[in-house]
Amino acid sequence: MASIERKHETCSPFIPRRNSLGKTSAEIVSEVRQSLRVQSTQRPFTPRDGHRQLFGKSSARADRDNRPPSSFSLHAQNFDAPDSRPGSGTRLSPLDHKPKFPVPCNAEDPLKAYPKPPTDPLELKRGLAGARARLLRAGSLTTLPPVEGHTDAKERLNPGPEQKQPSVERVTKTDHSGVRGGPRKPGPRRTASESRIKQPGDDSGVRPTECRAGQRTELGNGGDTTGAEEDAESLMWNNMIAPLLQQLESVAAECSEGSVDRLCDLCDGLHGTLAEADMLGRRCKRRSGILRTLFRLIDLNSAQLNLHIAKLCLALRVSGNNLLNICKLIFQISRSESNDVLFQNNSIIDSLLGILSNEDVSTSGEALLYCVGTLKFLSGNSAILRLLLDKNCMGVAQRLIQRLCTAEDTNFTTAGHILVQLTATLRNLADHPDSRPLFISLSMLSELCLVLRHHCKDQDICTNISRIYSKLSSYSECRLALAQTPDCYQLFLELLSKHHQKQDLVVRLLFTLGNLTAKSDEARLQLFHCKGCTTTLLQLYDSYQRRDDSPHTPPRKGPSPPSRPPAPPVSVQDDEDVLVKLVRVLANMCIHPAVGPALANNTTCIQLLMETLELRSVQESEELLVNVAATINNLSYYQGDSSVLRDSHLTIAKLTLKLMLSSSMDAVLEATRAYGNLSQSKDVRDFIIQNKVHRFIVALIDSKSTEMCFSACGVLTNLALDPPNRVSLSLEGASSKLVYCLKDLGPGDWQLAGQLCQALWNMIGGGAEKLLDIQERDSLLESLITYLDKEEALKWIENEDMRDFHRACWELEFQPVAQKLMKTLQPQPEQQGH
C-alpha cells in the first residue's frame, strides 16, 4: 500500500511553470527554454537595382506618364542666357519712364548710366549663332563678352606700353584694401567657395539691370566706395579672370589629347581666383560672362569636366532653369557607377548638400529632386556612403524631411517625388553601423513615422521606410526608439490594411512588428490593444494563405477562386515569406498572458494554423511550419475551458506528426516541444504510442543536444503517467538512455538534469527493480550521490556569473527531484527487515 501511495506521489506530468512568484535568476532564464518561445527569422532580402533610375521597375510610378524622367539630353543651348530674365519666375515691374538710349556714360551724372549696345558688330549676331559654333571658333577673342564698357577686347588683351597691366600682387592688394575696410584673408582655393553657395540675405533671383564695369551708380553718399570697388574688380577681371576665360575657350577649341584635364585645371584655377577675390555667389558684376563660357564647355560631353563646371556654377549661385539643368547634369553623371570615383575626388557633394539645405520645394522642387536622386545613387557606393555620413548628410536629410512634411498642398506631388529619393538614400545609409546612433539622436525614426502619416497612400515612400525599419529594428537601441514613437503600432496596422496586396511592403512591416514584439511584453500588449489588430493580422493570414495555388497545395473544398494567370515560382516564395513573418508576430504576441488566452480562444486563428500544417510540406515550407508549430506550442500553455486549441489537441497532434518524421532537425525539435504540451491530453498520449511516435522520442535522447534532450524528456515524462506506457518505453531502452544522458549532460545543465530525473521518477514509479537492471540502478545512484554534493557539482564552473546561475538552477531545478528519486531507489527500512 505504501508503494502505491509513493507511486502516485512521484508521478507528475510535464507542465512548465510560468510567472511564478518570487522568481530567481534561474527561473527567469529557464523561461527561455521552458516557457513560451520567441521565433527568429531572416530579414527580407532586397535585391540591388542594377539600373540607376529615379523610379525603378517595381515603383508605383513606373507606368505614370507625369513622373520626372531619368534620361534626358543636356546641351549648352538648354541653359538660359545669364541675367536675361529673373530666375525666380517673378515678373518685373514696368519702368516708370522710357530710357533714351544710346546715352554715353557720364561720370558726372551717374543717373544717365544706361546700358550701351555692343561695340563689336559680332555681338549683334551672338543670339543667332549656336552655342557649339561659338565654342569652336578657336582663339576668337570676340567670343568673350566685353569686359570693359568703353574698351575694345583686342586692346585690353594686347595692351600697349602705356597700358601695361598691373601685376597679380598689385591687383590683390588693391582688392583687399577696398571698401570693406581692411585686409581680407583669402580662404583655400578649392573650399572657400563651398560656404558661399547660398549666402543669407542675398537675392535668389537674377539681376538683369546691373551696370557694366566702368559705369558708376551713386546711391546716397556711397558713390566713391562703389567706384573703388568696381575699379578693383576691373583690375582683377583684366589681369586674372579674362585671361583664364580666354584660355578655357582656346583649349576647348583645340580638342587635343589631354585637353579635358587642362580644362579641369583651368576651371579649378578660375574657381580659386574668384574665391580669393571674393567674387563668388552674385558678387561679380561680370558673372554672366563667366557663366556663358562655362555653359559652352558642357557640349564637350566630358563627365569629369562637367562636374568641375557644375561645382563652379553652383558656387556662382545659378538659379531657376540653370539651377535645374546643373542638378540634372550632375544627376546624369551619377547614373554611371564608373563615375563614382569622380565624386570621391571632388567637393561637389558639399554643393549638393548646400542645395538641399537652402532651396525651397516651391521654387526649386525639381532641382531638389535630381539633387537627392544623385545622392541616392552615390549612397550605393560604400566609400561614398562613409563620406556622406562624415558630411552630415543625415542632419541635412532630417531638416529637409521637416520642410517637405510642411509643404503646401500645391507642392504635395513634388514633395512626394523627393521623399521617394530621400527615403531610398536613408535606406542605404541605414546599412552603415555608424548611422544607427544618428537615426536615434536625430529622432529620424519618429520623423519617418510622420512621413508615413502624410504620405500613407504613396506605396514607394511606404516601402522605402519599411525597408529602413526592417533593417534598424534588428538592433535593440533602434527598437527602443521606434517603440517610443506614439501610435507606431496603429500606423503599421493601418498600412498593412491599406496596402495588403503589396507584398514587399507587407513583409517588411510584419518583420518589424516581429522584432518589436520579440523581447518586449509592453510591445506585445500595445500591439494587441490597437484597434483591429487581431482582425487585420488574421485577414492578412487568410489572404496570403490562399493567394496562390502552389503545387503542394491540394484542391480546396468549396467554390474555387477566380481564375488568374499562374504566378511565377518566386511569387509563391514571396507570399510564403509573408506568412512566415506574420505567424512569427502571432507567436511573439501570445507570450503575453493577457494576449495568449485571447488568441487560443480565437477559432479563426486556430483554424488557419491547422490549415497551414495540413496544406504545406516540410520540404517546401520548413520555416513556415516550424513557426506554426512554435505558435501552437505557445498557445497550448493556455488551457482554459473556452480554449479552441484544447478541443483540437488530437487533430493538431496528427498534423504535427509530419514534422516529427521529417529530416529537418529544426522541425523535429519544434514538433517535440509541441508534443511536450499536447501530451498532457490522454488522447494524444494514446496516439503517440499507437503510432510508434514514442520510438522517435526515445531515440532523441541520444542526440547529444541539450535542447532536444530536454524536449524529449518532457514528452517521456507525460507518457510515463500511464502505467501501460512505461513498459513500452522500457522496451525501447528509455530508462537506460535517460541514465546515461544524466551522467553525460547533467553537470553542464542542471535544468536538463532535473527534467531527466523527473522522467526517470515517473517511469520507475514503485517498481524500480523491474525497469532498471542492477548495473543501471547502481550507475544512477552513483550519479545522484555525486551530483547532490553541492561543492562537487559546482566546482568546475570558472565564471563567477555563471557559477551563480548554475547554483540557482541546481537548487531549484535539480536538487528537489533528485533527492526524491534517490529516496525511491534506495531500499526502505521495512523492506530490509523482510
PyMOL commands that set and color helices and strands:
alter all, ss='L'
color gray80, all
select helices_A, chain A and resi 2-10+25-34+76-78+110-112+121-125+131-136+141-143+153-157+161-163+168-176+194-196+223-254+259-276+287-300+303-315+320-334+337-344+348-358+361-378+382-390+393-405+409-429+435-441+444-454+459-472+476-483+488-498+503-516+521-529+533-545+569-589+596-600+603-615+622-635+646-660+665-678+682-690+693-703+706-719+723-731+734-748+750-764+768-771+774-787+790-794+800-825+829-833
alter helices_A, ss='H'
color red, helices_A
deselect
rebuild
show_as cartoon
